[in-house]
Amino acid sequence: MIDAVALTQALVRIDTRNPPGGEADAASILADILSDAGFAIRVEAFGPGRINLVARIGGEGPATLFTGHLDTVPLGAAPWSVDPFGGEIRDGRLYGRGSTDMKAGVAAMVAAAPAEADRIRETGALVLALTGGEETGSEGAKHLVEAGGLGAIRAIVVGEPTSNRFLAGHKGALWLRGCCAGVTAHGSTPHLGENAIYKAARSVLKLESFDFGMAPHAVMGSPTLNVGTIAGGLNVNSVPDQAEFTVDIRSIPGMTHDAVRAAIARATGDDAAIEPIVDLPAVWSDPSGAVMAEMAAAFEATTGRRADAVSANYFTDASVFTPAFGGPPTLICGPGEADLAHKTDEYCETAKITESVAIYRAILAGAKAAR
């Protein structure tokens, strides 16, 4: 039996900050474990040191897809009170960058899968897709989908941090850049130029009260918009001829990102050219569907907690995988704490890592029984 806590420590001790990513060493450890358990291994590079790991076991029919990412965000400017790559455990908390988001989830999946390997091989199929590049817009997942070869997918389980809560979906992410062009001139003769910063400022103010014109989702609520950055100009005594701002929109099911982008462009008018940075749709699975109910039953039997369907505001690789495979039922459930993701002194509770292994095993057992 693989110790998921020890495996989380091993993964935390590998620096996979993105940029640059460098997921290869982490993928190598996991590939060895899964290969020894009888999984067929496929490793795909999508850049120098950038790795996706795919492991499959079982028949040729539709598989259950378990997925998690290997990259982490940078450390931030604030000092850590622990070694961010030490994997130290204090008072039941495993500390380190990526411990909660989401190396604990990956470790739990890689511990659960071999434990169920013999029975999966006989009665079902399981694919583990462990990706790179999620933190910068699901680059690895997109590469896997474009490369193909994952086969038909029956259900998806994403091990992102939910404190082991049962999530039936999450908001989408549409990140936009507004580019504003002007005409430079000397700062003492601004009438001879065209100030790009004024254009950016006017655009941003128009977006402050932007109305999506859409009813809230019953669980996710309303879409949101945030202007995250604004920049322009090179020196104080020149009229700036270039400025830009960025917008973070979190969307809900039923929203078409192309339509939202067009509406933003109409709102800013001729002042800004609007271009996408990240475009990942919302994900939602009907909790009353047969497969979601099956996974909910496995969850409740294992944890003793109700599988009340809730959602997250953050995006996951499900934004890529779920639509690519025709919208299979998708569960987001992992041991990490969403409120600790990307923070200084990030940690994951070891008890939740152990519990998540049991949850994943129960889901796999339920998937086998349903065939």
Phi, psi and omega in degrees: 000128182282134178277106184293329179292313178296323179292323175300316178302315181299320181289321179298328182285355175259122183283110179238035179299137182240116003284158359272350181105275176057050183281358189300316183294319178296317180297324181296316178300314183290323178298319179297317180298313184288325177297317179297334180272003176097008178281142171281130189251137172228126178247128181235130176266140174234019176166172180301117181073002182262123192227139162250140177242126177241129178231133182228145173215147177109194185282190184268355182287181179304135185254159165275132181254119171257133184218147175201164182249153185259343182276161177229171174276167175296174186283332187090172185276334184289142179289147176269149176272352178229165174293117183294347177239025183266334183064030183290143176249124176227126175050043177078011179243127179263115187264151172145156179295126182090356181300315181271327185233090350218045184292332175294319177296317177298314181299320180295320177295317182288337173281322184288320187298310178296330179296334179254006191300316184298314182286327176297317181301327183278325193234351185208202178211141179227135173240129170257122177243104182254112195255161167255167169070017181292322187293343180247029174110027175060043180299316182295317179298319178298319179297318180298317180296317180294324181288332180073187175092003179275345179078187179286143183240127182274322183202157181233136173237123181250125186270029179293162185293118176226010188057033183060033171269160185265106181252131181264004178171183177203161178292159174270172180229123173237106179257129184238151172243130174257120183253125184242129182249141177226199178230124183283153177197170178293143182298340179275351178229062185296338180293344179272355180242188178221112192278113182289332179293322176300320178297316179296319180297317178298319180296315182297319180295325177295329182278345181300325181247025183298134181248119179288341179063039185223137178292147179296151172287146185300330181248316185281340184081211186266156171292159180231159178223132176223130172274115189268323181218156171212136184208150177178159177082156180242331181204160189290334187254031173227149171284122184289134179257006178208138175206155178210158176220159179237148185231133178248110178252130175251115191262166179239163179304143182097345178274136175259119185298325177298320179292322178295316179300318179296322180292322177295319179297321178294322182294322181275342176065216184282355184289333187219142169265123186260127180226147182281148172250309177228137182221094184230121186285162173292157180232132176210133178241132180299116182298339181274355178296157188300314184288319177297320178296323177298315180291324178297320179297318178296318179298312183294321179295328183278317189263337187075009179250151177291141177268061178292123185289120175231182183222172178240157176273336180281162176261163176223177176297348174300333177299336177264310187290316186299308177293329181295330182255021173082021175078041177295155177307134188230124178250135172249118183201121180205164188282343184291167178255116183301325182290346180259352181300134176073005183266160171296144182058037175304141177211167173226138179289130183296327180296326180286330175297313179297317179296322181295326175300316179295321178297312182296320178296320179294321177296317178296321178295320178294322178296323179293318183293334185279352185277000000 
